[in-house]
């Protein structure tokens, strides 16, 4: 049975620690800032991008959570880590491209996210491509 994501006190603490590490330019996390789809206010969350062939991807291991819905409403966002700030366009991808990014993300973060995935013990790229609609993936495009 797949565990449902809950934003608990423990998760808030982990995110706070990840934010501190990202601000110090340490660890894998970046702060993603989106525009709230309803409020129009800036919303922040911690994400861990994955890179495949010099292309960055944002993966939503907990499904269509708020930052995903915000990116679907407005594909513009900001990624911050240390002193680096990038204004980006996030394009939702599907099929094999999304499956590859999901597989990379899963294998790099399995210890933390496996319980949220409905996959075989040793999943293949085909397995990831089959479930990708439940775990949105965005390709990050950096403006020239």
C-alpha positions in Angstrom: 0.0 0.0 0.0 1.3 3.4 -1.0 1.7 5.9 1.8 -0.2 9.2 1.4 1.9 12.4 1.9 1.1 14.4 4.9 2.7 17.8 5.8 3.6 16.9 9.4 5.7 18.7 12.0 8.5 16.3 11.1 8.2 17.3 7.4 8.2 21.0 8.3 11.4 20.4 10.4 13.1 18.6 7.5 12.1 21.4 5.1 13.4 24.0 7.4 16.7 22.2 7.7 16.8 21.8 3.8 16.2 25.5 3.5 19.1 26.4 5.8 21.3 24.0 3.9 20.3 25.4 0.5 20.9 29.0 1.8 24.4 27.9 2.7 24.7 26.3 -0.7 24.9 22.7 0.7 22.9 19.6 0.2 20.7 18.8 -2.9 17.7 21.0 -2.2 16.8 24.3 -3.9 14.1 26.7 -2.8 11.4 26.9 -5.4 9.2 30.0 -5.5 6.0 30.0 -7.4 3.0 32.3 -7.7 0.0 31.0 -5.8 -2.7 30.0 -8.3 -5.5 31.4 -6.1 -3.8 34.1 -3.9 -1.3 35.4 -6.4 1.2 35.5 -3.5 4.7 34.0 -3.6 4.9 30.5 -2.3 8.1 28.7 -1.4 8.9 25.0 -1.1 12.0 22.9 -1.1 12.7 20.7 -4.1 15.5 18.4 -5.2 16.1 18.7 -8.9 17.6 15.9 -10.9 19.9 16.4 -14.0 19.9 14.2 -17.0 22.2 15.1 -20.0 22.5 18.7 -18.7 18.8 19.1 -18.4 17.2 19.8 -15.0 13.9 18.3 -13.9 11.6 18.9 -10.9 9.8 15.7 -9.8 6.7 15.7 -7.5 7.1 12.4 -5.5 4.0 13.1 -3.5 1.7 13.7 -6.5 0.0 16.9 -7.5 0.7 18.9 -4.4 0.4 22.7 -4.2 3.7 23.6 -6.0 2.7 21.4 -8.9 -0.7 23.1 -9.2 0.9 26.5 -9.0 3.4 25.6 -11.8 0.5 24.3 -13.9 -1.3 27.6 -13.5 1.9 29.7 -14.2 4.9 28.0 -15.6 7.3 30.7 -14.3 9.3 30.1 -11.1 12.4 31.0 -9.3 15.0 28.5 -8.0 17.4 29.7 -5.3 20.4 28.0 -3.7 23.1 29.9 -1.9 23.7 33.1 -3.9 22.5 31.6 -7.1 19.1 32.7 -8.3 17.5 31.4 -11.5 14.3 32.6 -13.0 13.0 29.6 -14.9 10.2 28.2 -17.1 8.9 24.8 -16.0 7.4 22.7 -18.7 5.5 19.6 -17.6 6.7 16.5 -19.5 5.1 13.1 -20.0 5.9 9.7 -21.4 9.4 8.4 -21.7 11.1 11.7 -20.9 9.1 12.0 -17.6 9.7 8.3 -16.9 13.5 8.7 -17.2 13.5 11.8 -14.9 11.2 10.0 -12.4 13.5 6.9 -12.4 16.6 9.1 -11.8 14.8 10.9 -9.0 13.6 7.7 -7.4 17.0 6.0 -7.4 18.8 9.1 -6.0 16.2 9.6 -3.3 14.8 6.1 -2.8 15.5 6.1 1.0 13.1 9.0 1.4 10.4 8.5 -1.2 10.0 4.8 -1.9 7.0 4.5 0.5 5.1 6.9 -1.7 5.5 4.9 -4.9 3.5 1.9 -6.0 6.4 0.1 -7.8 7.9 -3.4 -7.9 11.0 -4.0 -5.7 13.4 -3.4 -8.6 11.5 -1.1 -11.0 12.5 -0.7 -14.6 12.2 2.5 -16.8 8.9 0.9 -18.2 7.5 0.8 -14.6 8.3 4.5 -14.1 6.8 5.4 -17.5 3.6 3.6 -16.5 3.1 5.5 -13.2 4.5 8.9 -14.3 1.0 10.5 -14.5 0.7 10.1 -10.7 4.1 11.9 -10.1 4.3 15.1 -12.2 7.6 16.0 -13.8 8.7 19.4 -15.1 11.6 20.1 -17.3 13.4 23.3 -16.1 14.2 25.7 -18.9 16.7 28.5 -18.1 16.2 31.6 -20.2 19.2 32.6 -22.4 
